[in-house]
Amino acid sequence: MQTILEPSAVQRLCESFRSGGKTIGFVPTMGFLHEGHLSLMRTARAESAVLVVSIFVNPTQFGQGEDFDSYPRDLRGDLIQIERVGGDLVFTPSVGVMYPEGFCSFVEVTELTDVLCGASRPGHFRGVATVVTKLFNLIRPHRAYFGQKDYQQSVVIRRLVADLNFDLKVVVLPTIREPDGLAMSSRNARLTPEQRRAALVLYRSLRHSEERVREGERNAKAICDEMRGMIEAEPLARIDYVALCDPETLKPIDWIEGCTLAALAVRFGSTRLIDNILISLP
Ligand code: PAF
C-alpha cells in the first residue's frame, strides 16, 4: 500500500492505473475511520482492481465556529485499517497543497443545498462539492463510494457528477449502525457516556416515523411533531432539524405518498449528529 501526499503524484499514479486498464474504486474520507468507512472500502475493494482512499479533513466544508480543529484524527490507526481491507493507495494531502495561496475557485450545487444540513451549515456543501471535484479530477475513479448516513451529501454529489459530466458511478451504501442503533460516525467519539446514551433517541425517533407510516399515518407534520416530542423529551438533545422530505428533491413534504426520507440533525453538547432512513409505503 502506498501513501501519497502530493496531488501531482497521485494524479500520475491513478492515470497509470487507468491507462493500464485497471478499474479504480475510490472512497473519500476525512479519516478517523469506523466500520461505516470500512464497509465502503470492502465493497469498493470487491468491485475494483485498485482501491484508492483519501484522508483529508477539508477545512472549506466547516463553518466558522464549527469543529474543524477538534475533528478527531488518527492517521496512523487509519492507515493500518486501510491496509487490512486491502487498500492500494492512500492520498493524505495537507491543507496547503489542496488550497494553496491564491486558491479562489469553488463548486456550488444550488437548490439541493438550501435545505436540511445546507440550511443550518451555510457553505458546507460548497466545500464538499469543491473538494470532491478536486479529488475526482486527481483520481479519476470509475466508482466512488459514499454512505447513506450523509444522505444529502450523496444527493448533492450525484447531481454534481451528472451536471459536470464526471465519467464515474456514484455508489451509495447503507448506514452502518452500532448494535444499539446509533449510526456510526467519527463524531460519536466526542460524545460523553451520557450523551452517547441520549443519542439513541435519534434512531428510535426515525424508527417511530417508519412505524407510524406503517400504521397508516400520512400527515408528515403530525409524524414530525411526534419525532420532535420524543427528541425533546431527552434533556441532553437540542434539535437542529427534523424533516420528512422527498428523497430526490429533498423538499419537505406535507403528505406521504411515496418513498419518503426521514432526516434529522441534533446536537448533544457541541457534537452535532445526523441520521436518516428511507421509508417506503407498505
Ligand atoms: O463524507 C465525508 O467524509 C466528507 O464530506 C467527504 C466526502 C470526504 C468530503 O470531504
py3Dmol code that shows the C-alpha trace and the ligand (Angstrom):
import py3Dmol

protein = """\
ATOM      1  CA  MET A   1       0.000   0.000   0.000  1.00  0.00           C
ATOM      2  CA  GLN A   2       1.333   3.419  -0.949  1.00  0.00           C
ATOM      3  CA  THR A   3       0.669   6.664   0.900  1.00  0.00           C
ATOM      4  CA  ILE A   4       0.950   9.804  -1.217  1.00  0.00           C
ATOM      5  CA  LEU A   5       0.758  13.425  -0.114  1.00  0.00           C
ATOM      6  CA  GLU A   6       1.299  15.223  -3.411  1.00  0.00           C
ATOM      7  CA  PRO A   7      -1.645  15.827  -5.772  1.00  0.00           C
ATOM      8  CA  SER A   8       0.535  15.591  -8.892  1.00  0.00           C
ATOM      9  CA  ALA A   9       1.965  12.225  -7.770  1.00  0.00           C
ATOM     10  CA  VAL A  10      -1.480  10.754  -7.043  1.00  0.00           C
ATOM     11  CA  GLN A  11      -2.723  12.025 -10.408  1.00  0.00           C
ATOM     12  CA  ARG A  12       0.193  10.394 -12.260  1.00  0.00           C
ATOM     13  CA  LEU A  13      -0.208   7.062 -10.473  1.00  0.00           C
ATOM     14  CA  CYS A  14      -4.003   6.919 -10.948  1.00  0.00           C
ATOM     15  CA  GLU A  15      -3.568   7.816 -14.613  1.00  0.00           C
ATOM     16  CA  SER A  16      -1.169   4.868 -14.974  1.00  0.00           C
ATOM     17  CA  PHE A  17      -3.757   2.525 -13.366  1.00  0.00           C
ATOM     18  CA  ARG A  18      -6.391   3.772 -15.775  1.00  0.00           C
ATOM     19  CA  SER A  19      -4.251   3.526 -18.877  1.00  0.00           C
ATOM     20  CA  GLY A  20      -3.239   0.029 -17.741  1.00  0.00           C
ATOM     21  CA  GLY A  21      -6.943  -0.934 -17.910  1.00  0.00           C
ATOM     22  CA  LYS A  22      -7.444  -1.151 -14.138  1.00  0.00           C
ATOM     23  CA  THR A  23     -10.736  -0.019 -12.625  1.00  0.00           C
ATOM     24  CA  ILE A  24     -10.366   2.415  -9.742  1.00  0.00           C
ATOM     25  CA  GLY A  25     -12.712   2.316  -6.742  1.00  0.00           C
ATOM     26  CA  PHE A  26     -12.447   5.450  -4.616  1.00  0.00           C
ATOM     27  CA  VAL A  27     -13.538   6.084  -1.022  1.00  0.00           C
ATOM     28  CA  PRO A  28     -13.120   9.729   0.044  1.00  0.00           C
ATOM     29  CA  THR A  29     -12.949  10.189   3.822  1.00  0.00           C
ATOM     30  CA  MET A  30     -11.985  12.658   6.497  1.00  0.00           C
ATOM     31  CA  GLY A  31     -10.291   9.874   8.437  1.00  0.00           C
ATOM     32  CA  PHE A  32     -10.875   8.583  11.975  1.00  0.00           C
ATOM     33  CA  LEU A  33     -12.259   5.549  10.230  1.00  0.00           C
ATOM     34  CA  HIS A  34     -15.042   3.358  11.561  1.00  0.00           C
ATOM     35  CA  GLU A  35     -16.971   0.356  10.320  1.00  0.00           C
ATOM     36  CA  GLY A  36     -19.085   2.597   8.048  1.00  0.00           C
ATOM     37  CA  HIS A  37     -15.984   3.659   6.085  1.00  0.00           C
ATOM     38  CA  LEU A  38     -14.592   0.123   6.130  1.00  0.00           C
ATOM     39  CA  SER A  39     -17.797  -1.303   4.654  1.00  0.00           C
ATOM     40  CA  LEU A  40     -17.484   1.191   1.762  1.00  0.00           C
ATOM     41  CA  MET A  41     -13.865   0.129   1.289  1.00  0.00           C
ATOM     42  CA  ARG A  42     -14.687  -3.581   1.323  1.00  0.00           C
ATOM     43  CA  THR A  43     -17.322  -3.107  -1.369  1.00  0.00           C
ATOM     44  CA  ALA A  44     -15.005  -0.883  -3.413  1.00  0.00           C
ATOM     45  CA  ARG A  45     -12.246  -3.488  -2.969  1.00  0.00           C
ATOM     46  CA  ALA A  46     -14.513  -6.268  -4.240  1.00  0.00           C
ATOM     47  CA  GLU A  47     -15.717  -4.229  -7.241  1.00  0.00           C
ATOM     48  CA  SER A  48     -12.461  -2.662  -8.435  1.00  0.00           C
ATOM     49  CA  ALA A  49      -8.931  -3.618  -9.432  1.00  0.00           C
ATOM     50  CA  VAL A  50      -7.473  -0.756  -7.417  1.00  0.00           C
ATOM     51  CA  LEU A  51      -8.766   0.691  -4.121  1.00  0.00           C
ATOM     52  CA  VAL A  52      -7.888   4.341  -3.515  1.00  0.00           C
ATOM     53  CA  VAL A  53      -8.804   6.053  -0.239  1.00  0.00           C
ATOM     54  CA  SER A  54      -8.333   9.722   0.596  1.00  0.00           C
ATOM     55  CA  ILE A  55      -7.968  11.069   4.109  1.00  0.00           C
ATOM     56  CA  PHE A  56      -8.377  14.826   4.255  1.00  0.00           C
ATOM     57  CA  VAL A  57     -10.183  16.902   6.862  1.00  0.00           C
ATOM     58  CA  ASN A  58     -11.437  19.511   4.450  1.00  0.00           C
ATOM     59  CA  PRO A  59     -11.467  22.985   6.035  1.00  0.00           C
ATOM     60  CA  THR A  60     -13.769  24.525   3.405  1.00  0.00           C
ATOM     61  CA  GLN A  61     -16.719  22.398   4.478  1.00  0.00           C
ATOM     62  CA  PHE A  62     -16.529  23.597   8.090  1.00  0.00           C
ATOM     63  CA  GLY A  63     -18.132  26.924   9.011  1.00  0.00           C
ATOM     64  CA  GLN A  64     -16.816  29.489  11.468  1.00  0.00           C
ATOM     65  CA  GLY A  65     -17.084  28.095  14.997  1.00  0.00           C
ATOM     66  CA  GLU A  66     -17.588  24.509  13.741  1.00  0.00           C
ATOM     67  CA  ASP A  67     -15.393  21.606  14.768  1.00  0.00           C
ATOM     68  CA  PHE A  68     -12.584  21.675  12.155  1.00  0.00           C
ATOM     69  CA  ASP A  69      -9.845  21.964  14.800  1.00  0.00           C
ATOM     70  CA  SER A  70     -11.347  19.394  17.147  1.00  0.00           C
ATOM     71  CA  TYR A  71     -12.447  16.950  14.422  1.00  0.00           C
ATOM     72  CA  PRO A  72     -10.994  13.572  15.533  1.00  0.00           C
ATOM     73  CA  ARG A  73      -7.861  12.484  13.700  1.00  0.00           C
ATOM     74  CA  ASP A  74      -5.810   9.260  13.819  1.00  0.00           C
ATOM     75  CA  LEU A  75      -3.763   8.888  10.643  1.00  0.00           C
ATOM     76  CA  ARG A  76      -1.614   6.039  11.910  1.00  0.00           C
ATOM     77  CA  GLY A  77      -4.641   3.962  13.024  1.00  0.00           C
ATOM     78  CA  ASP A  78      -6.454   4.762   9.764  1.00  0.00           C
ATOM     79  CA  LEU A  79      -3.551   3.533   7.616  1.00  0.00           C
ATOM     80  CA  ILE A  80      -3.478   0.212   9.490  1.00  0.00           C
ATOM     81  CA  GLN A  81      -7.203  -0.285   8.892  1.00  0.00           C
ATOM     82  CA  ILE A  82      -6.968   0.589   5.193  1.00  0.00           C
ATOM     83  CA  GLU A  83      -4.064  -1.816   4.758  1.00  0.00           C
ATOM     84  CA  ARG A  84      -6.170  -4.559   6.393  1.00  0.00           C
ATOM     85  CA  VAL A  85      -9.043  -4.108   3.935  1.00  0.00           C
ATOM     86  CA  GLY A  86      -6.600  -4.255   1.044  1.00  0.00           C
ATOM     87  CA  GLY A  87      -6.190  -0.597   0.084  1.00  0.00           C
ATOM     88  CA  ASP A  88      -3.673   0.061  -2.679  1.00  0.00           C
ATOM     89  CA  LEU A  89      -3.235   3.788  -2.395  1.00  0.00           C
ATOM     90  CA  VAL A  90      -3.994   6.352   0.302  1.00  0.00           C
ATOM     91  CA  PHE A  91      -3.977  10.034  -0.567  1.00  0.00           C
ATOM     92  CA  THR A  92      -3.318  12.198   2.513  1.00  0.00           C
ATOM     93  CA  PRO A  93      -2.738  15.737   1.270  1.00  0.00           C
ATOM     94  CA  SER A  94      -2.107  18.729   3.527  1.00  0.00           C
ATOM     95  CA  VAL A  95      -4.434  21.728   3.584  1.00  0.00           C
ATOM     96  CA  GLY A  96      -1.640  23.729   1.952  1.00  0.00           C
ATOM     97  CA  VAL A  97      -1.412  21.549  -1.159  1.00  0.00           C
ATOM     98  CA  MET A  98      -5.184  21.284  -1.591  1.00  0.00           C
ATOM     99  CA  TYR A  99      -5.763  25.005  -1.073  1.00  0.00           C
ATOM    100  CA  PRO A 100      -2.524  26.781  -1.948  1.00  0.00           C
ATOM    101  CA  GLU A 101      -2.070  30.535  -1.660  1.00  0.00           C
ATOM    102  CA  GLY A 102      -4.362  32.255  -4.159  1.00  0.00           C
ATOM    103  CA  PHE A 103      -6.924  29.435  -4.348  1.00  0.00           C
ATOM    104  CA  CYS A 104     -10.274  31.009  -5.255  1.00  0.00           C
ATOM    105  CA  SER A 105     -12.311  28.530  -7.336  1.00  0.00           C
ATOM    106  CA  PHE A 106     -15.324  26.863  -5.755  1.00  0.00           C
ATOM    107  CA  VAL A 107     -18.019  24.488  -6.958  1.00  0.00           C
ATOM    108  CA  GLU A 108     -21.599  25.181  -5.946  1.00  0.00           C
ATOM    109  CA  VAL A 109     -24.589  22.876  -6.251  1.00  0.00           C
ATOM    110  CA  THR A 110     -27.678  25.043  -5.767  1.00  0.00           C
ATOM    111  CA  GLU A 111     -31.263  24.238  -4.627  1.00  0.00           C
ATOM    112  CA  LEU A 112     -30.467  20.813  -3.163  1.00  0.00           C
ATOM    113  CA  THR A 113     -28.208  22.592  -0.705  1.00  0.00           C
ATOM    114  CA  ASP A 114     -30.745  25.176   0.524  1.00  0.00           C
ATOM    115  CA  VAL A 115     -32.455  22.717   2.874  1.00  0.00           C
ATOM    116  CA  LEU A 116     -31.633  20.350   5.771  1.00  0.00           C
ATOM    117  CA  CYS A 117     -27.893  20.498   6.617  1.00  0.00           C
ATOM    118  CA  GLY A 118     -27.365  23.101   3.885  1.00  0.00           C
ATOM    119  CA  ALA A 119     -29.738  25.479   5.671  1.00  0.00           C
ATOM    120  CA  SER A 120     -28.067  25.114   9.058  1.00  0.00           C
ATOM    121  CA  ARG A 121     -24.494  24.897   7.733  1.00  0.00           C
ATOM    122  CA  PRO A 122     -24.229  27.604   5.043  1.00  0.00           C
ATOM    123  CA  GLY A 123     -21.263  26.953   2.735  1.00  0.00           C
ATOM    124  CA  HIS A 124     -20.860  23.352   3.902  1.00  0.00           C
ATOM    125  CA  PHE A 125     -21.866  21.734   0.614  1.00  0.00           C
ATOM    126  CA  ARG A 126     -19.867  24.279  -1.391  1.00  0.00           C
ATOM    127  CA  GLY A 127     -16.817  22.987   0.483  1.00  0.00           C
ATOM    128  CA  VAL A 128     -17.848  19.360  -0.048  1.00  0.00           C
ATOM    129  CA  ALA A 129     -18.556  19.865  -3.770  1.00  0.00           C
ATOM    130  CA  THR A 130     -15.257  21.697  -4.231  1.00  0.00           C
ATOM    131  CA  VAL A 131     -13.081  19.107  -2.519  1.00  0.00           C
ATOM    132  CA  VAL A 132     -14.900  16.174  -4.114  1.00  0.00           C
ATOM    133  CA  THR A 133     -14.448  17.781  -7.550  1.00  0.00           C
ATOM    134  CA  LYS A 134     -10.733  18.184  -6.881  1.00  0.00           C
ATOM    135  CA  LEU A 135     -10.443  14.576  -5.677  1.00  0.00           C
ATOM    136  CA  PHE A 136     -12.387  13.244  -8.673  1.00  0.00           C
ATOM    137  CA  ASN A 137     -10.126  15.206 -11.028  1.00  0.00           C
ATOM    138  CA  LEU A 138      -6.972  13.891  -9.375  1.00  0.00           C
ATOM    139  CA  ILE A 139      -8.024  10.256  -9.001  1.00  0.00           C
ATOM    140  CA  ARG A 140     -10.474   9.886 -11.915  1.00  0.00           C
ATOM    141  CA  PRO A 141     -12.152   6.874 -10.290  1.00  0.00           C
ATOM    142  CA  HIS A 142     -14.519   4.567 -12.144  1.00  0.00           C
ATOM    143  CA  ARG A 143     -16.652   4.326  -8.995  1.00  0.00           C
ATOM    144  CA  ALA A 144     -16.835   6.497  -5.874  1.00  0.00           C
ATOM    145  CA  TYR A 145     -18.434   5.239  -2.674  1.00  0.00           C
ATOM    146  CA  PHE A 146     -20.458   7.217  -0.120  1.00  0.00           C
ATOM    147  CA  GLY A 147     -22.561   6.285   2.916  1.00  0.00           C
ATOM    148  CA  GLN A 148     -26.301   6.847   3.191  1.00  0.00           C
ATOM    149  CA  LYS A 149     -25.810   8.427   6.602  1.00  0.00           C
ATOM    150  CA  ASP A 150     -24.785  11.606   4.761  1.00  0.00           C
ATOM    151  CA  TYR A 151     -27.897  11.329   2.604  1.00  0.00           C
ATOM    152  CA  GLN A 152     -27.997  14.946   1.449  1.00  0.00           C
ATOM    153  CA  GLN A 153     -24.297  14.782   0.572  1.00  0.00           C
ATOM    154  CA  SER A 154     -24.933  11.741  -1.619  1.00  0.00           C
ATOM    155  CA  VAL A 155     -27.765  13.526  -3.461  1.00  0.00           C
ATOM    156  CA  VAL A 156     -25.593  16.617  -3.946  1.00  0.00           C
ATOM    157  CA  ILE A 157     -22.693  14.525  -5.267  1.00  0.00           C
ATOM    158  CA  ARG A 158     -24.896  12.570  -7.668  1.00  0.00           C
ATOM    159  CA  ARG A 159     -26.165  15.915  -9.017  1.00  0.00           C
ATOM    160  CA  LEU A 160     -22.616  17.284  -9.273  1.00  0.00           C
ATOM    161  CA  VAL A 161     -21.467  14.197 -11.169  1.00  0.00           C
ATOM    162  CA  ALA A 162     -24.411  14.418 -13.589  1.00  0.00           C
ATOM    163  CA  ASP A 163     -24.252  18.190 -14.082  1.00  0.00           C
ATOM    164  CA  LEU A 164     -20.483  18.419 -14.588  1.00  0.00           C
ATOM    165  CA  ASN A 165     -20.282  15.206 -16.673  1.00  0.00           C
ATOM    166  CA  PHE A 166     -17.882  13.294 -14.465  1.00  0.00           C
ATOM    167  CA  ASP A 167     -17.294   9.907 -16.035  1.00  0.00           C
ATOM    168  CA  LEU A 168     -17.858   7.840 -12.892  1.00  0.00           C
ATOM    169  CA  LYS A 169     -20.531   5.983 -10.991  1.00  0.00           C
ATOM    170  CA  VAL A 170     -21.596   7.157  -7.527  1.00  0.00           C
ATOM    171  CA  VAL A 171     -22.333   4.187  -5.268  1.00  0.00           C
ATOM    172  CA  VAL A 172     -24.286   4.856  -2.051  1.00  0.00           C
ATOM    173  CA  LEU A 173     -24.266   2.123   0.596  1.00  0.00           C
ATOM    174  CA  PRO A 174     -26.457   1.679   3.688  1.00  0.00           C
ATOM    175  CA  THR A 175     -25.703   3.324   7.018  1.00  0.00           C
ATOM    176  CA  ILE A 176     -23.780   1.079   9.379  1.00  0.00           C
ATOM    177  CA  ARG A 177     -25.089   1.173  12.942  1.00  0.00           C
ATOM    178  CA  GLU A 178     -23.788   0.217  16.345  1.00  0.00           C
ATOM    179  CA  PRO A 179     -25.622  -2.803  17.828  1.00  0.00           C
ATOM    180  CA  ASP A 180     -27.884  -0.389  19.770  1.00  0.00           C
ATOM    181  CA  GLY A 181     -28.837   1.504  16.585  1.00  0.00           C
ATOM    182  CA  LEU A 182     -26.631   4.618  16.754  1.00  0.00           C
ATOM    183  CA  ALA A 183     -25.382   5.429  13.254  1.00  0.00           C
ATOM    184  CA  MET A 184     -21.604   5.130  13.085  1.00  0.00           C
ATOM    185  CA  SER A 185     -19.872   8.479  12.823  1.00  0.00           C
ATOM    186  CA  SER A 186     -16.383   9.746  13.565  1.00  0.00           C
ATOM    187  CA  ARG A 187     -18.067  12.383  15.750  1.00  0.00           C
ATOM    188  CA  ASN A 188     -19.524   9.703  18.080  1.00  0.00           C
ATOM    189  CA  ALA A 189     -16.072   9.546  19.678  1.00  0.00           C
ATOM    190  CA  ARG A 190     -16.665  13.033  21.068  1.00  0.00           C
ATOM    191  CA  LEU A 191     -19.841  12.112  22.984  1.00  0.00           C
ATOM    192  CA  THR A 192     -19.709  11.710  26.753  1.00  0.00           C
ATOM    193  CA  PRO A 193     -21.185   8.406  28.020  1.00  0.00           C
ATOM    194  CA  GLU A 194     -24.418  10.296  28.945  1.00  0.00           C
ATOM    195  CA  GLN A 195     -24.635  11.947  25.518  1.00  0.00           C
ATOM    196  CA  ARG A 196     -23.894   8.603  23.837  1.00  0.00           C
ATOM    197  CA  ARG A 197     -26.846   7.061  25.693  1.00  0.00           C
ATOM    198  CA  ALA A 198     -29.080  10.063  24.950  1.00  0.00           C
ATOM    199  CA  ALA A 199     -28.195   9.885  21.228  1.00  0.00           C
ATOM    200  CA  LEU A 200     -30.086   6.595  20.917  1.00  0.00           C
ATOM    201  CA  VAL A 201     -33.214   8.739  20.659  1.00  0.00           C
ATOM    202  CA  LEU A 202     -32.218   9.578  17.061  1.00  0.00           C
ATOM    203  CA  TYR A 203     -32.691   6.132  15.589  1.00  0.00           C
ATOM    204  CA  ARG A 204     -35.609   5.494  17.947  1.00  0.00           C
ATOM    205  CA  SER A 205     -37.447   8.529  16.573  1.00  0.00           C
ATOM    206  CA  LEU A 206     -36.630   7.557  12.981  1.00  0.00           C
ATOM    207  CA  ARG A 207     -37.977   4.062  13.561  1.00  0.00           C
ATOM    208  CA  HIS A 208     -41.054   5.622  15.157  1.00  0.00           C
ATOM    209  CA  SER A 209     -41.698   7.610  11.949  1.00  0.00           C
ATOM    210  CA  GLU A 210     -41.495   4.414   9.926  1.00  0.00           C
ATOM    211  CA  GLU A 211     -43.829   2.666  12.341  1.00  0.00           C
ATOM    212  CA  ARG A 212     -46.391   5.496  12.087  1.00  0.00           C
ATOM    213  CA  VAL A 213     -46.339   5.267   8.282  1.00  0.00           C
ATOM    214  CA  ARG A 214     -46.817   1.519   8.527  1.00  0.00           C
ATOM    215  CA  GLU A 215     -49.825   2.142  10.797  1.00  0.00           C
ATOM    216  CA  GLY A 216     -51.346   4.333   8.087  1.00  0.00           C
ATOM    217  CA  GLU A 217     -50.443   7.880   9.179  1.00  0.00           C
ATOM    218  CA  ARG A 218     -49.796  10.063   6.099  1.00  0.00           C
ATOM    219  CA  ASN A 219     -49.659  13.533   7.644  1.00  0.00           C
ATOM    220  CA  ALA A 220     -45.948  14.428   7.599  1.00  0.00           C
ATOM    221  CA  LYS A 221     -46.287  17.285  10.109  1.00  0.00           C
ATOM    222  CA  ALA A 222     -48.038  15.026  12.617  1.00  0.00           C
ATOM    223  CA  ILE A 223     -45.198  12.493  12.366  1.00  0.00           C
ATOM    224  CA  CYS A 224     -42.501  15.186  12.616  1.00  0.00           C
ATOM    225  CA  ASP A 225     -44.214  16.585  15.719  1.00  0.00           C
ATOM    226  CA  GLU A 226     -44.167  13.169  17.353  1.00  0.00           C
ATOM    227  CA  MET A 227     -40.478  12.721  16.489  1.00  0.00           C
ATOM    228  CA  ARG A 228     -39.701  16.171  17.890  1.00  0.00           C
ATOM    229  CA  GLY A 229     -41.604  15.309  21.058  1.00  0.00           C
ATOM    230  CA  MET A 230     -39.524  12.171  21.539  1.00  0.00           C
ATOM    231  CA  ILE A 231     -36.250  14.018  20.994  1.00  0.00           C
ATOM    232  CA  GLU A 232     -37.232  16.998  23.152  1.00  0.00           C
ATOM    233  CA  ALA A 233     -38.022  14.593  25.997  1.00  0.00           C
ATOM    234  CA  GLU A 234     -34.294  13.832  26.050  1.00  0.00           C
ATOM    235  CA  PRO A 235     -32.751  16.667  28.117  1.00  0.00           C
ATOM    236  CA  LEU A 236     -29.280  16.423  26.502  1.00  0.00           C
ATOM    237  CA  ALA A 237     -30.620  16.752  22.935  1.00  0.00           C
ATOM    238  CA  ARG A 238     -31.031  20.066  21.058  1.00  0.00           C
ATOM    239  CA  ILE A 239     -32.814  19.730  17.719  1.00  0.00           C
ATOM    240  CA  ASP A 240     -31.312  21.354  14.654  1.00  0.00           C
ATOM    241  CA  TYR A 241     -33.931  19.925  12.270  1.00  0.00           C
ATOM    242  CA  VAL A 242     -36.359  17.036  11.937  1.00  0.00           C
ATOM    243  CA  ALA A 243     -37.873  16.647   8.482  1.00  0.00           C
ATOM    244  CA  LEU A 244     -39.815  14.369   6.197  1.00  0.00           C
ATOM    245  CA  CYS A 245     -38.799  15.076   2.611  1.00  0.00           C
ATOM    246  CA  ASP A 246     -38.891  13.955  -0.958  1.00  0.00           C
ATOM    247  CA  PRO A 247     -35.805  11.716  -1.280  1.00  0.00           C
ATOM    248  CA  GLU A 248     -34.835  13.210  -4.652  1.00  0.00           C
ATOM    249  CA  THR A 249     -35.566  16.933  -4.372  1.00  0.00           C
ATOM    250  CA  LEU A 250     -35.084  16.970  -0.561  1.00  0.00           C
ATOM    251  CA  LYS A 251     -38.041  19.368  -0.337  1.00  0.00           C
ATOM    252  CA  PRO A 252     -40.213  18.955   2.784  1.00  0.00           C
ATOM    253  CA  ILE A 253     -43.486  17.169   2.161  1.00  0.00           C
ATOM    254  CA  ASP A 254     -46.910  17.698   3.739  1.00  0.00           C
ATOM    255  CA  TRP A 255     -48.407  14.383   2.779  1.00  0.00           C
ATOM    256  CA  ILE A 256     -46.706  10.984   2.450  1.00  0.00           C
ATOM    257  CA  GLU A 257     -47.481   9.497  -0.944  1.00  0.00           C
ATOM    258  CA  GLY A 258     -44.400   7.509  -1.886  1.00  0.00           C
ATOM    259  CA  CYS A 259     -40.887   6.773  -0.693  1.00  0.00           C
ATOM    260  CA  THR A 260     -40.006   9.397   1.943  1.00  0.00           C
ATOM    261  CA  LEU A 261     -36.777  10.499   3.580  1.00  0.00           C
ATOM    262  CA  ALA A 262     -36.954  10.988   7.339  1.00  0.00           C
ATOM    263  CA  ALA A 263     -33.895  13.020   8.310  1.00  0.00           C
ATOM    264  CA  LEU A 264     -32.668  14.802  11.391  1.00  0.00           C
ATOM    265  CA  ALA A 265     -29.757  16.693  12.890  1.00  0.00           C
ATOM    266  CA  VAL A 266     -29.475  17.022  16.651  1.00  0.00           C
ATOM    267  CA  ARG A 267     -26.798  18.446  18.938  1.00  0.00           C
ATOM    268  CA  PHE A 268     -25.533  16.792  22.076  1.00  0.00           C
ATOM    269  CA  GLY A 269     -23.357  19.424  23.715  1.00  0.00           C
ATOM    270  CA  SER A 270     -21.076  20.678  20.938  1.00  0.00           C
ATOM    271  CA  THR A 271     -21.424  17.480  18.885  1.00  0.00           C
ATOM    272  CA  ARG A 272     -23.905  17.610  16.021  1.00  0.00           C
ATOM    273  CA  LEU A 273     -25.142  14.225  14.802  1.00  0.00           C
ATOM    274  CA  ILE A 274     -27.187  13.452  11.707  1.00  0.00           C
ATOM    275  CA  ASP A 275     -29.160  10.369  10.749  1.00  0.00           C
ATOM    276  CA  ASN A 276     -31.892   9.364   8.323  1.00  0.00           C
ATOM    277  CA  ILE A 277     -33.934   6.489   6.976  1.00  0.00           C
ATOM    278  CA  LEU A 278     -35.850   5.945   3.771  1.00  0.00           C
ATOM    279  CA  ILE A 279     -39.452   4.954   4.395  1.00  0.00           C
ATOM    280  CA  SER A 280     -41.305   3.123   1.662  1.00  0.00           C
ATOM    281  CA  LEU A 281     -45.055   2.797   1.714  1.00  0.00           C
ATOM    282  CA  PRO A 282     -46.329  -0.605   2.867  1.00  0.00           C
TER     283      PRO A 282
END
"""
ligand_1 = """\
10
PAF
O -18.292 12.481 3.992
C -17.141 12.917 4.217
O -16.357 12.359 4.984
C -16.702 14.203 3.547
O -17.755 15.110 3.426
C -16.013 13.975 2.183
C -16.959 13.362 1.177
C -14.801 13.073 2.374
C -15.538 15.307 1.612
O -14.641 15.941 2.461
"""
view = py3Dmol.view(width=600, height=400)
view.addModel(protein, "pdb")
view.setStyle({"model": 0}, {"cartoon": {"style": "trace"}})
view.addModel(ligand_1, "xyz")
view.setStyle({"model": 1}, {"stick": {}})
view.zoomTo()
view.show()
